[in-house]
Amino acid sequence: MTKYPKGKKGSKWTVKELDAVKTEWKGDTLNDGGGLSGEVRVNSGSVSIVFRYAFKWQGKVAWHYCGTYPTVDMAVIREERDKARDLVKSGVDPRAHRVAAKIEAQAAIQEIIRAEEQKRTETLTFSDLYAIWIRDGVNRSDGNKYIKQSFGKHAIPVLGDIEVRHLTENHLRDLYRRIIAAGKTATAVELSKDIGQMLRWAEKRKPWRALLIDGNPAELVDIKQLVPKGYTKERKRVLSIEEIIKLKMIFDGKETKYVEASQKYAAEHPLKKESQIALWLCLGTLCRIGELLKTEWKHVDFQQRTWFIPAANTKGEHGRKRDQLVYLSNFTLDQFKQLHTLTGYSYWVFPARNKEGPVCEKTVSKQVGDRQVKFKQRSRKLRGRVENNSLVLGDEEWTPHDLRRTGSTMMQKLKVNRDIINLCQNHVIGSKVDRVYLLDEYADEKREAWEKLGDKLELILTLNGTPIVLCESSVHHLPCGV
């Protein structure tokens, strides 16, 4: 039923009249004049009136929604009707106009979002790029551990807040120079390679390639022009026989002084016995220190005189790592036996303090480096670390890995075949075809090589079966045949 205000056509409904509409009028139409009418609806006892404007379009009656009272004020509803009527007069369907307005409004919102996203993209920093690259762009055999340490210590503190679009060759060059000036040339070289790899990865992907539209700054930096003349990454440090004897003398001397000290809290602590043994094993087996420190006691067979190194503990690319079986000489077998008296209670040969795993693979390297502090360029004392020169052997720093090189060189001087030395180091030898069809492990040859090296070390470090005890001045006066 159509109802009119005060029962008269042509009048407008007042607010008072609309508020008085009863629920019994549900479904009735309220005519407001000028083509505007409202349908009474009742929901949960509440009355609302949906107003529409009726107009002719293409020969048919059409309806344009103007608003719902009391949610929308009647003045606004009538204003909407007036706008619709004007559109009809100008030949525009108000319904289509509303759809177009919604589309336009949505487009405006999308443009704001796009502009904000563009603004955010343009301000992406070196740190933002690194976070994505380290997650999705690189997967090294060490789980990216070295990259994370290198970037975290050197690159991020300096370059992290720089926007990628503003990153220049000068930023990179200054970073590398700073690292080289600190005496860490090898670190600078490796970091330059990693940053170059990251930026090349970024050049091929959105949104980074748009930020590198002016080019990859890493391509403009030649690290070779920054490193000192004569620099080579390859270390060539080999301990001489005199230095090997001096090392043993240092170990024994420091232990004796500590044992005899009346006030041990004030005495210099010697290098832990476990670490000393680890160094002799590196020298006598040609192993990597990291491989050794991950060893479990189940890997050592005293009856068979072998030490098994699982592929997971070795260095190399995924899919190319290999197990290694080390045949123990008298020298290295004795080292493991000494070690067993110290850590045989544990699952691990070199247990961590919490006994829940092995020590960090850098533990021994840090201990050795901290005792050669004269070769470091430290700006401050490291908290909780020993810093002295008690393990200095000459004019050049030495590392546990140098013992691996020293042992290999000693084998070479003992006339061991080059391929056998490489196999003792767990290096891959021969062509791909050789590795498929020539599968002999050269067990006898490797056993003999390790025995020759062990015998040589025993000869160097003992005299007539008795350990050499030397004073500082007697290092150069070696037993005959050494």
ZINOR-V722193 format. One record per backbone hydrogen bond with DSSP energy under -0.5 kcal/mol. NH is the residue of the N-H (numbers start at 1). CO is the residue of the C=O. E is the energy in kcal/mol with one decimal. If there is no record, write none. Layout:
NH:CO:E
NH:CO:E
This chain:
3:29:-3.7
5:31:-0.6
7:4:-2.3
8:5:-2.2
11:8:-0.9
18:14:-2.5
19:15:-2.5
20:16:-0.7
21:18:-1.3
25:22:-1.7
26:23:-1.6
27:40:-2.6
28:25:-3.0
29:1:-2.8
30:38:-3.3
31:3:-2.7
31:29:-0.6
32:30:-0.5
32:36:-2.8
33:36:-0.6
36:33:-1.4
37:35:-0.5
37:52:-2.3
38:30:-2.5
39:50:-2.5
40:28:-2.6
41:48:-3.1
43:46:-2.6
46:43:-1.8
48:41:-2.7
49:69:-2.9
50:39:-2.3
51:49:-0.7
51:67:-2.7
52:37:-2.9
53:64:-2.8
54:35:-2.8
54:52:-0.5
55:62:-2.5
57:60:-3.6
60:57:-1.2
62:55:-3.9
64:53:-2.3
65:63:-0.5
66:51:-2.7
67:51:-1.1
69:49:-2.8
72:68:-2.8
77:73:-2.0
78:74:-2.9
79:75:-1.9
80:76:-2.2
81:77:-1.9
82:78:-2.3
83:79:-2.2
84:80:-2.2
85:81:-2.5
86:82:-2.3
87:83:-2.1
88:84:-2.3
89:85:-2.1
90:86:-1.6
91:88:-1.6
92:87:-3.3
94:92:-0.6
97:93:-2.4
98:94:-2.0
99:95:-2.1
100:96:-2.9
101:97:-2.4
102:98:-2.4
103:99:-2.6
104:100:-2.7
105:101:-2.6
106:102:-2.8
107:103:-2.5
108:104:-2.1
109:105:-2.2
110:106:-2.8
111:107:-2.2
112:108:-2.0
113:109:-2.6
114:110:-3.1
115:111:-2.8
116:112:-2.4
117:113:-2.8
118:114:-2.8
119:115:-2.4
120:116:-2.7
121:117:-2.9
122:118:-2.5
123:119:-0.9
124:121:-1.7
126:159:-0.5
126:162:-2.2
127:160:-2.0
129:125:-2.3
130:126:-2.6
131:127:-2.4
132:128:-1.6
133:129:-2.8
134:130:-2.9
135:131:-0.7
136:132:-2.9
137:133:-2.8
138:133:-0.8
143:140:-1.9
145:142:-0.8
148:144:-2.5
149:145:-2.1
150:146:-2.8
151:147:-3.2
152:148:-2.2
153:149:-2.0
154:150:-2.5
155:150:-0.9
156:151:-2.9
158:154:-0.6
158:155:-0.6
159:155:-3.6
160:155:-0.6
160:156:-2.0
162:159:-1.8
164:124:-2.7
166:163:-1.5
167:163:-0.5
167:164:-1.2
172:168:-1.5
173:169:-3.0
174:170:-2.5
175:171:-1.8
176:172:-2.5
177:173:-2.4
178:174:-2.0
179:175:-2.0
180:176:-2.7
181:177:-2.6
182:178:-0.9
183:180:-2.0
184:179:-1.9
188:184:-2.0
189:185:-2.4
190:186:-2.4
191:187:-2.7
192:188:-2.2
193:189:-1.6
194:190:-2.2
195:191:-2.9
196:192:-2.0
197:193:-2.3
198:194:-2.3
199:195:-2.4
200:196:-2.1
201:197:-2.0
202:198:-2.0
203:199:-1.9
204:200:-0.6
204:201:-0.9
205:202:-1.7
209:205:-2.7
210:207:-0.6
211:207:-0.8
211:208:-0.7
212:208:-1.0
213:210:-0.9
215:212:-2.3
217:215:-0.7
219:216:-1.4
220:217:-1.3
221:218:-1.2
222:220:-0.6
223:221:-0.8
225:222:-1.9
226:223:-1.4
227:223:-1.6
231:228:-1.8
244:240:-2.2
245:241:-2.4
246:242:-2.4
247:243:-2.3
248:244:-1.9
249:245:-2.5
250:246:-2.5
251:247:-2.4
252:248:-2.7
253:249:-2.8
254:250:-2.7
255:251:-1.9
256:252:-2.4
257:253:-2.4
258:254:-1.9
259:255:-2.5
260:256:-2.3
261:257:-0.9
264:262:-0.6
266:263:-1.3
267:263:-0.8
276:272:-2.2
277:273:-2.6
278:274:-2.0
279:275:-1.9
280:276:-2.0
281:277:-2.4
282:278:-2.0
283:279:-1.9
284:280:-2.5
285:281:-2.0
286:282:-1.4
287:281:-0.6
292:288:-2.0
293:289:-2.3
294:290:-0.8
294:291:-0.5
295:292:-1.7
297:347:-2.0
299:296:-2.0
300:297:-1.4
301:299:-0.6
301:306:-2.8
302:300:-0.7
305:301:-1.0
306:301:-1.9
307:326:-2.3
308:299:-2.8
309:324:-3.5
310:308:-0.6
313:310:-1.9
314:311:-1.5
320:317:-2.1
321:317:-0.6
324:309:-2.3
326:307:-3.1
326:324:-0.6
327:325:-0.5
328:305:-2.9
328:326:-0.6
333:329:-2.8
334:330:-1.9
335:331:-1.4
336:332:-2.1
337:333:-2.2
338:334:-2.5
339:335:-2.2
340:336:-2.2
341:337:-1.3
342:338:-0.6
342:339:-1.0
343:339:-2.6
344:340:-1.8
346:343:-2.2
349:295:-2.4
350:295:-0.6
351:348:-0.6
352:357:-3.3
355:352:-1.6
359:350:-2.4
363:360:-2.1
366:362:-2.6
367:363:-2.2
368:364:-2.6
369:365:-2.5
370:366:-2.9
371:367:-0.8
371:368:-0.5
372:369:-1.8
373:370:-0.5
373:388:-2.1
375:372:-2.0
376:373:-1.5
385:382:-1.6
388:370:-2.0
391:371:-2.4
392:389:-1.4
402:399:-0.8
403:399:-0.8
403:400:-0.9
404:400:-0.9
405:401:-1.6
406:402:-2.5
407:403:-2.8
408:404:-1.9
409:405:-2.4
410:406:-2.3
411:407:-2.2
412:408:-2.1
413:409:-2.1
414:410:-1.3
415:412:-1.5
416:411:-2.1
421:417:-2.2
422:418:-2.3
423:419:-2.2
424:420:-2.5
425:421:-1.4
426:423:-1.4
427:422:-3.1
435:431:-2.1
436:432:-0.9
436:433:-0.7
437:433:-2.3
438:434:-3.0
439:437:-0.9
446:442:-2.6
447:443:-2.7
448:444:-2.3
449:445:-2.0
450:446:-2.6
451:447:-2.2
452:448:-2.5
453:449:-2.2
454:450:-2.7
455:451:-2.8
456:452:-2.1
457:453:-2.4
458:454:-2.4
459:455:-2.2
460:456:-2.2
461:457:-2.4
462:458:-1.3
463:466:-3.2
466:463:-1.6
468:461:-1.9
470:468:-0.5
474:471:-1.6
475:472:-0.9
477:474:-1.3
478:476:-1.0
482:479:-1.7
